[in-house]
Amino acid sequence: MTILFDLDGVLLNTEPQYSAFWHQVGKDLFPETPDFAARVKGNTLRHIFDTWFPNDDEAQAEMKQRLRAHETQMTYPFLPGAARLLRLLQQAGHTTAIVTSSSLPKMAFVLREHPQLPQMVSRIFTAEDAPRSKPAPDCFLVAAEQLGVKPADCIVVEDSENGLKAARAAGMKVLGLLTTTPRAVVETYSDYVANNLSEVKLSDLETLAKQ
């Protein structure tokens, strides 16, 4: 069994901090787009730049500096049940990976708070590993290829609409979490739905893998 976990909103309780940041960016720079934070959720920074700051190196550099400053001040606590489930899967001999739209510089902040994280999973894939951002399936397909498994044999654990769409487009089974996205959206793209990982048992994942 191979389980691919998104990071923010799935393993780490960081989405409220990012939502506040992008909401302020939208308020400052795109006041005509009140749902700016929701639109960029789950996207790589490169995709955000290409979509919202195309061909503007100065604006991109300023935004990158602003985001890094914010991430330096952030905390990266585990969501309920996340560390427990990773340990259970590891003890049971299952393959696990983190597949995130976050960049390597952001991951450095995460690992500063959780230096044990690389030992809790088989691999960590970041934005630099995928040609296209979610909702394109690239990140999950790259992970499956690198792990030597078929997409149909993978379970993706996601919370954002873009991430759920990417998992579905990759042809993988989807466990959707209600940590950051309304139930109606999550249910549309998921094979199994839970409030957070504290509700998910090892047997639930094993049953889903057999479907």
Backbone bond lengths (Angstrom), bond angles and torsions (degrees), N, CA, C in turn:
res aa  C-N    CA-C-N  psi(-1)  N-CA   C-N-CA  omega(-1)  CA-C   N-CA-C  phi
1 M - - - 1.467 - - 1.525 109.17 -
2 T 1.322 116.39 131.71 1.467 122.43 179.28 1.522 108.97 -119.41
3 I 1.323 116.19 124.37 1.466 121.31 -177.65 1.520 108.78 -120.43
4 L 1.324 116.46 125.13 1.462 123.62 -179.22 1.524 108.88 -107.75
5 F 1.308 116.49 117.53 1.458 122.03 -177.09 1.521 111.47 -103.37
6 D 1.326 115.65 129.38 1.458 119.18 163.22 1.525 106.96 -66.22
7 L 1.326 117.49 167.76 1.463 120.73 -175.85 1.526 112.52 -102.59
8 D 1.331 116.11 -68.88 1.462 121.17 -175.94 1.522 110.61 -73.16
9 G 1.321 116.45 125.30 1.456 120.75 -178.95 1.506 113.76 86.97
10 V 1.340 117.30 -7.60 1.463 122.21 177.63 1.527 109.84 -116.44
11 L 1.324 116.09 -58.60 1.462 120.63 177.15 1.524 112.35 -96.93
12 L 1.332 115.96 -35.06 1.466 120.56 -175.89 1.520 111.66 -117.05
13 N 1.320 115.87 140.81 1.468 121.73 179.92 1.526 110.07 -88.63
14 T 1.315 114.78 69.80 1.465 121.04 -177.18 1.526 113.75 -114.13
15 E 1.323 117.45 -14.85 1.459 119.91 -174.27 1.534 114.02 -56.94
16 P 1.342 119.50 -40.99 1.478 117.55 177.72 1.524 112.79 -59.19
17 Q 1.338 116.42 -35.09 1.458 119.88 179.27 1.531 111.43 -70.34
18 Y 1.332 116.54 -40.33 1.458 119.83 176.89 1.523 111.63 -69.99
19 S 1.321 116.93 -38.39 1.464 119.97 179.47 1.516 110.71 -61.28
20 A 1.332 116.02 -41.38 1.465 120.13 178.15 1.525 110.65 -63.12
21 F 1.327 116.00 -41.38 1.468 120.17 179.72 1.525 111.21 -63.00
22 W 1.343 116.94 -51.84 1.464 119.97 -176.19 1.522 112.03 -71.36
23 H 1.331 116.28 -28.67 1.467 118.56 174.21 1.527 110.10 -62.49
24 Q 1.327 116.25 -41.55 1.459 119.54 179.46 1.521 111.11 -68.19
25 V 1.331 116.78 -38.68 1.469 120.28 176.06 1.525 109.98 -60.38
26 G 1.326 116.32 -46.10 1.459 120.11 178.94 1.517 111.96 -61.74
27 K 1.327 115.86 -41.25 1.461 120.82 179.64 1.524 111.05 -64.15
28 D 1.335 115.82 -38.29 1.474 120.58 -177.96 1.522 112.76 -76.64
29 L 1.335 116.23 -41.85 1.459 120.11 -168.78 1.526 114.93 -111.98
30 F 1.338 116.93 -25.39 1.469 120.11 -176.97 1.530 110.07 -133.22
31 P 1.326 117.43 59.92 1.471 119.97 -176.07 1.525 113.17 -62.40
32 E 1.328 116.42 -19.46 1.461 120.31 178.77 1.530 111.78 -79.15
33 T 1.334 116.84 -3.80 1.465 122.07 -179.56 1.520 109.04 -121.96
34 P 1.330 117.86 81.88 1.476 120.28 -174.86 1.518 114.43 -64.21
35 D 1.340 117.50 -21.48 1.469 120.38 179.25 1.527 111.49 -100.26
36 F 1.313 116.83 28.64 1.469 121.61 -177.61 1.524 111.70 -54.59
37 A 1.330 117.19 -46.20 1.467 120.80 -178.20 1.522 111.35 -59.28
38 A 1.327 116.98 -40.96 1.464 120.77 179.36 1.523 111.11 -67.94
39 R 1.321 116.60 -34.60 1.463 119.98 -177.92 1.526 112.64 -68.81
40 V 1.321 117.24 -33.09 1.461 119.56 -177.22 1.532 112.48 -91.84
41 K 1.320 117.09 -9.40 1.459 121.06 -177.65 1.529 111.48 -57.87
42 G 1.316 116.60 130.06 1.451 121.77 178.23 1.512 114.92 84.64
43 N 1.336 118.40 -2.73 1.462 121.79 -179.67 1.523 110.97 -91.90
44 T 1.318 115.76 152.39 1.460 119.75 172.29 1.522 108.96 -71.45
45 L 1.322 115.59 159.48 1.462 119.77 178.14 1.519 110.31 -63.33
46 R 1.336 116.55 -36.69 1.465 120.45 178.33 1.526 110.85 -60.27
47 H 1.323 116.81 -42.05 1.462 120.61 179.24 1.527 110.76 -66.94
48 I 1.320 116.68 -40.65 1.466 120.42 177.50 1.522 109.95 -60.83
49 F 1.331 116.58 -43.63 1.465 120.20 178.98 1.530 110.86 -62.56
50 D 1.332 117.03 -46.67 1.464 120.35 -177.25 1.527 111.75 -64.39
51 T 1.326 115.87 -31.35 1.464 120.24 -176.87 1.521 112.52 -85.49
52 W 1.323 116.91 -42.82 1.460 120.97 -170.60 1.529 114.27 -108.42
53 F 1.334 117.60 -19.65 1.469 120.93 179.76 1.526 109.99 -134.15
54 P 1.336 117.96 50.51 1.466 120.47 -174.24 1.534 112.09 -65.74
55 N 1.332 114.88 135.58 1.471 121.36 174.76 1.531 113.28 56.27
56 D 1.298 117.09 29.37 1.467 121.39 179.52 1.531 108.00 -125.24
57 D 1.327 115.73 83.10 1.459 120.88 -175.34 1.527 112.17 -61.03
58 E 1.320 116.44 -36.80 1.460 119.92 -178.59 1.525 111.21 -66.01
59 A 1.336 116.17 -45.62 1.464 120.31 179.72 1.528 110.55 -66.10
60 Q 1.326 117.25 -38.22 1.460 120.83 179.42 1.529 111.00 -65.17
61 A 1.330 116.05 -42.91 1.465 120.09 179.46 1.526 110.94 -63.98
62 E 1.326 115.89 -41.20 1.460 120.12 178.96 1.526 110.94 -65.40
63 M 1.331 117.07 -41.42 1.454 120.96 179.90 1.529 111.17 -67.51
64 K 1.319 116.71 -39.27 1.463 120.13 177.88 1.527 110.73 -62.52
65 Q 1.312 116.49 -41.78 1.466 120.47 178.26 1.525 110.83 -65.11
66 R 1.319 115.70 -40.72 1.468 120.58 179.71 1.535 110.79 -64.43
67 L 1.328 116.63 -41.80 1.459 120.64 179.86 1.527 111.03 -68.00
68 R 1.326 117.01 -44.27 1.466 119.77 -179.88 1.527 110.88 -61.17
69 A 1.321 116.82 -39.09 1.462 120.11 178.11 1.522 110.39 -62.77
70 H 1.326 116.01 -39.68 1.464 120.67 178.45 1.527 110.20 -66.13
71 E 1.325 117.23 -45.40 1.461 120.90 -178.12 1.524 111.97 -65.30
72 T 1.320 116.59 -29.26 1.461 120.18 177.43 1.522 111.08 -63.91
73 Q 1.325 116.29 -32.46 1.462 121.57 -178.04 1.528 113.13 -91.93
74 M 1.323 117.17 -7.85 1.456 120.52 -177.28 1.522 111.77 -73.61
75 T 1.333 115.20 161.85 1.456 121.54 167.30 1.530 107.45 -110.67
76 Y 1.330 116.15 157.71 1.459 120.85 -173.94 1.536 110.59 -130.62
77 P 1.333 117.65 59.55 1.468 119.93 -177.73 1.526 111.95 -74.02
78 F 1.336 115.50 146.55 1.461 120.24 173.50 1.529 109.17 -65.81
79 L 1.329 115.96 143.67 1.450 121.47 170.09 1.530 109.40 -75.62
80 P 1.334 117.96 158.01 1.467 120.75 -179.20 1.527 112.19 -53.65
81 G 1.324 115.62 129.35 1.450 121.50 175.33 1.510 115.92 84.39
82 A 1.326 118.22 -9.77 1.465 120.34 -173.72 1.527 112.17 -66.36
83 A 1.321 117.02 -54.30 1.468 120.20 -178.25 1.526 110.58 -63.23
84 R 1.329 116.64 -39.03 1.467 120.97 179.28 1.522 111.30 -59.56
85 L 1.352 116.55 -47.08 1.460 119.77 -176.91 1.527 111.18 -67.57
86 L 1.321 117.60 -39.47 1.464 119.79 177.38 1.524 110.95 -59.89
87 R 1.317 116.91 -41.59 1.464 120.49 -179.96 1.535 110.96 -67.40
88 L 1.340 117.03 -41.31 1.458 120.76 178.83 1.527 111.12 -61.33
89 L 1.325 116.12 -43.60 1.461 120.65 -179.81 1.524 110.70 -65.57
90 Q 1.313 115.88 -40.13 1.458 119.95 178.86 1.526 110.89 -64.93
91 Q 1.322 116.85 -43.92 1.466 121.28 179.93 1.529 111.63 -64.14
92 A 1.344 115.27 -31.27 1.468 120.09 -179.65 1.530 112.49 -82.42
93 G 1.334 116.71 -4.83 1.452 120.68 176.64 1.515 115.35 84.65
94 H 1.320 117.39 15.59 1.460 120.52 179.45 1.535 110.88 -84.57
95 T 1.321 116.08 153.63 1.464 121.71 177.97 1.519 109.51 -85.52
96 T 1.317 116.62 129.64 1.465 121.17 178.16 1.523 109.30 -130.55
97 A 1.328 115.46 150.44 1.458 120.07 176.73 1.520 109.50 -148.90
98 I 1.302 115.14 150.45 1.462 121.60 170.63 1.519 107.08 -95.90
99 V 1.332 115.98 127.81 1.463 121.87 178.34 1.525 106.61 -124.62
100 T 1.316 116.10 103.37 1.454 120.56 -171.31 1.522 112.38 -125.07
101 S 1.311 115.93 153.21 1.459 121.72 173.20 1.526 111.39 -82.76
102 S 1.317 116.38 -2.83 1.458 120.95 179.25 1.529 110.44 -70.45
103 S 1.321 115.12 152.50 1.457 121.25 -179.71 1.519 110.90 -88.91
104 L 1.316 115.94 168.51 1.462 120.99 177.10 1.527 112.66 -60.25
105 P 1.358 119.02 -42.33 1.473 117.95 176.99 1.530 112.55 -59.50
106 K 1.338 118.09 -38.31 1.468 120.12 177.75 1.522 109.61 -67.05
107 M 1.337 117.52 -40.14 1.458 120.37 -179.60 1.520 111.61 -61.94
108 A 1.326 116.77 -27.95 1.464 119.68 177.28 1.522 110.73 -62.55
109 F 1.335 116.80 -37.46 1.466 120.65 176.93 1.533 110.33 -67.11
110 V 1.333 116.27 -41.10 1.462 120.61 179.17 1.532 110.34 -62.47
111 L 1.322 116.31 -45.47 1.460 120.24 -176.48 1.524 112.11 -71.99
112 R 1.299 116.10 -22.59 1.465 119.08 174.17 1.527 109.80 -64.91
113 E 1.332 116.46 -36.32 1.463 121.18 178.92 1.530 111.80 -86.19
114 H 1.345 116.10 -30.55 1.469 120.53 -177.74 1.536 109.58 -128.82
115 P 1.318 118.50 70.18 1.477 120.40 -177.93 1.515 113.42 -62.67
116 Q 1.341 117.04 -17.47 1.457 120.85 -179.05 1.523 112.56 -83.51
117 L 1.325 118.38 -8.58 1.467 121.32 -172.66 1.535 113.47 -57.89
118 P 1.330 120.87 -43.18 1.470 119.36 179.70 1.526 113.53 -60.56
119 Q 1.329 117.31 -25.10 1.457 120.67 178.81 1.528 112.17 -84.81
120 M 1.331 116.65 -9.48 1.461 120.98 -178.51 1.526 112.30 -91.34
121 V 1.337 117.49 -11.90 1.465 122.16 -179.27 1.524 109.48 -134.88
122 S 1.327 115.41 166.34 1.460 120.17 -179.57 1.526 111.67 -76.72
123 R 1.339 116.40 -39.48 1.472 121.34 -178.72 1.508 109.51 -149.81
124 I 1.328 115.58 158.13 1.458 122.36 170.86 1.522 107.67 -124.93
125 F 1.338 116.18 120.76 1.456 122.57 177.69 1.528 109.06 -108.48
126 T 1.317 117.00 133.26 1.467 121.64 -178.21 1.520 110.92 -116.68
127 A 1.325 115.67 -176.88 1.463 120.81 -177.58 1.520 111.85 -57.96
128 E 1.318 116.91 -30.12 1.459 120.78 -177.71 1.528 112.92 -67.70
129 D 1.329 117.95 -15.34 1.468 121.76 -176.38 1.518 113.66 -87.63
130 A 1.323 118.36 -14.30 1.471 120.89 -173.70 1.528 111.20 -117.36
131 P 1.340 118.06 135.17 1.467 121.11 179.77 1.527 112.78 -64.99
132 R 1.338 116.04 -38.63 1.471 120.15 -177.34 1.528 110.71 -123.46
133 S 1.320 114.86 154.08 1.459 121.61 -178.97 1.522 110.85 -83.82
134 K 1.329 116.42 157.37 1.463 120.78 168.52 1.531 108.26 -55.34
135 P 1.336 119.99 140.69 1.469 128.39 17.55 1.534 115.69 -86.01
136 A 1.336 118.50 6.02 1.468 118.77 171.67 1.532 108.25 -64.19
137 P 1.317 118.01 148.14 1.473 120.87 -174.57 1.516 114.86 -83.00
138 D 1.332 117.94 3.12 1.463 122.40 -169.58 1.525 114.01 -51.35
139 C 1.346 117.02 -46.71 1.469 119.80 -174.24 1.521 111.44 -60.57
140 F 1.316 117.25 -40.65 1.461 121.05 -179.33 1.531 111.72 -74.60
141 L 1.320 116.71 -37.06 1.461 120.08 178.77 1.525 110.86 -67.72
142 V 1.324 116.76 -39.81 1.468 120.67 176.42 1.525 110.04 -62.33
143 A 1.330 116.71 -43.50 1.460 120.67 179.91 1.527 110.92 -61.14
144 A 1.331 116.70 -45.44 1.462 120.06 179.69 1.521 111.04 -61.45
145 E 1.319 116.47 -44.10 1.465 120.37 179.69 1.526 111.06 -61.86
146 Q 1.326 116.19 -45.61 1.470 120.37 -178.32 1.530 111.81 -66.94
147 L 1.317 116.25 -31.00 1.462 120.64 179.47 1.524 112.58 -85.68
148 G 1.329 116.18 -8.10 1.459 121.01 176.76 1.511 114.38 75.29
149 V 1.341 117.03 34.69 1.462 120.81 -179.80 1.528 110.02 -128.46
150 K 1.320 115.99 159.53 1.455 120.99 176.80 1.535 110.03 -79.71
151 P 1.329 118.59 144.75 1.470 120.61 177.39 1.519 112.88 -53.29
152 A 1.331 117.30 -39.39 1.463 120.81 -178.02 1.526 112.68 -65.56
153 D 1.327 116.66 -16.23 1.464 120.90 -179.65 1.526 112.19 -97.02
154 C 1.330 116.91 7.99 1.462 121.44 -178.98 1.525 111.43 -106.10
155 I 1.313 115.23 147.24 1.465 122.50 169.76 1.519 107.49 -112.85
156 V 1.317 116.49 128.67 1.466 121.57 176.25 1.522 109.00 -103.81
157 V 1.323 116.41 134.23 1.462 121.71 174.93 1.523 107.13 -109.16
158 E 1.329 116.16 114.01 1.464 121.73 -172.82 1.527 110.99 -136.11
159 D 1.348 115.06 162.37 1.463 120.03 177.31 1.520 113.22 -128.32
160 S 1.319 118.95 -27.49 1.463 120.90 -175.59 1.522 111.32 -90.22
161 E 1.310 116.27 155.78 1.466 120.22 179.06 1.525 110.84 -61.85
162 N 1.332 117.12 -43.95 1.461 119.56 179.11 1.524 111.49 -62.70
163 G 1.316 116.76 -40.47 1.454 120.43 179.08 1.515 112.39 -67.00
164 L 1.324 116.82 -41.41 1.460 121.29 178.07 1.527 110.81 -63.30
165 K 1.330 116.45 -41.98 1.467 120.44 177.86 1.526 110.42 -63.10
166 A 1.326 116.41 -40.32 1.464 120.43 -179.63 1.522 110.98 -64.19
167 A 1.326 116.34 -42.72 1.463 120.58 179.51 1.517 111.23 -63.52
168 R 1.319 115.86 -43.32 1.466 120.29 179.22 1.530 110.14 -64.67
169 A 1.338 116.86 -42.05 1.465 120.71 179.54 1.519 111.96 -65.71
170 A 1.336 116.59 -25.65 1.464 120.70 178.90 1.526 112.13 -78.45
171 G 1.331 116.91 -7.61 1.457 120.65 -179.79 1.508 113.56 76.96
172 M 1.334 115.97 28.55 1.459 121.43 -178.71 1.521 111.05 -106.73
173 K 1.310 116.48 159.47 1.456 120.47 173.34 1.523 108.40 -73.50
174 V 1.328 116.14 146.57 1.460 119.87 -171.31 1.520 111.65 -126.26
175 L 1.315 115.24 125.13 1.460 122.41 169.94 1.520 106.82 -105.36
176 G 1.320 116.21 111.87 1.459 120.83 -176.78 1.515 111.95 -98.63
177 L 1.327 116.17 136.13 1.461 121.96 178.94 1.519 110.48 -106.37
178 L 1.324 115.32 146.55 1.467 121.55 -178.54 1.519 112.11 -95.95
179 T 1.323 117.09 25.80 1.464 120.97 -176.07 1.519 113.11 -70.06
180 T 1.337 117.70 -29.53 1.473 119.33 -174.92 1.522 114.14 -138.66
181 T 1.330 117.71 -9.41 1.468 120.90 -171.52 1.524 110.07 -127.57
182 P 1.348 117.92 141.53 1.469 120.51 -178.73 1.522 113.17 -57.15
183 R 1.328 115.44 147.83 1.463 121.89 -177.51 1.525 112.17 -55.79
184 A 1.327 117.81 -41.81 1.458 120.34 -176.80 1.524 111.71 -58.46
185 V 1.329 116.62 -37.17 1.470 120.90 178.98 1.519 109.99 -73.52
186 V 1.324 116.50 -47.02 1.468 120.84 -177.29 1.528 110.93 -60.92
187 E 1.318 116.73 -44.21 1.461 120.31 -178.29 1.528 112.63 -63.57
188 T 1.324 116.55 -28.93 1.465 120.88 -178.87 1.521 111.98 -61.63
189 Y 1.333 116.36 -34.42 1.466 119.88 -173.13 1.525 113.73 -113.63
190 S 1.328 118.46 5.99 1.462 120.67 -171.97 1.526 112.74 -113.87
191 D 1.336 114.75 150.51 1.457 121.47 172.32 1.525 110.84 -92.15
192 Y 1.315 116.07 -21.72 1.467 122.30 -179.15 1.520 106.70 -149.90
193 V 1.335 117.09 139.10 1.464 121.71 -176.13 1.526 110.08 -126.07
194 A 1.333 116.43 137.04 1.462 121.65 177.14 1.526 108.88 -141.41
195 N 1.308 116.14 154.79 1.460 119.91 177.89 1.519 111.48 -66.30
196 N 1.329 116.61 -44.24 1.456 122.59 175.79 1.530 107.85 -161.03
197 L 1.305 116.35 -179.84 1.467 119.71 -173.58 1.519 113.95 -71.95
198 S 1.315 117.97 -14.68 1.467 119.73 177.12 1.523 111.09 -66.05
199 E 1.335 117.41 -20.52 1.465 121.98 179.05 1.533 112.67 -88.25
200 V 1.317 116.85 -11.56 1.461 120.86 -171.97 1.523 110.19 -92.65
201 K 1.329 115.77 124.01 1.458 121.65 177.25 1.533 109.64 -98.59
202 L 1.298 115.55 156.96 1.465 120.54 176.63 1.523 110.05 -57.54
203 S 1.329 116.50 -38.04 1.463 120.97 179.91 1.532 111.76 -65.06
204 D 1.336 117.02 -31.92 1.474 120.26 177.43 1.523 110.66 -62.59
205 L 1.322 116.07 -44.00 1.468 120.33 -179.93 1.521 110.50 -68.49
206 E 1.328 117.20 -39.15 1.468 119.87 -179.96 1.523 111.21 -66.08
207 T 1.345 116.26 -36.23 1.467 119.90 176.62 1.521 110.47 -67.61
208 L 1.336 116.57 -43.21 1.461 120.91 179.30 1.522 110.74 -62.54
209 A 1.318 117.51 -38.45 1.468 121.60 -179.25 1.522 111.40 -62.55
210 K 1.322 118.22 -28.23 1.465 122.55 -177.28 1.528 112.49 -85.27
211 Q 1.303 117.84 -13.16 1.476 120.88 -177.26 1.529 111.53 -70.88
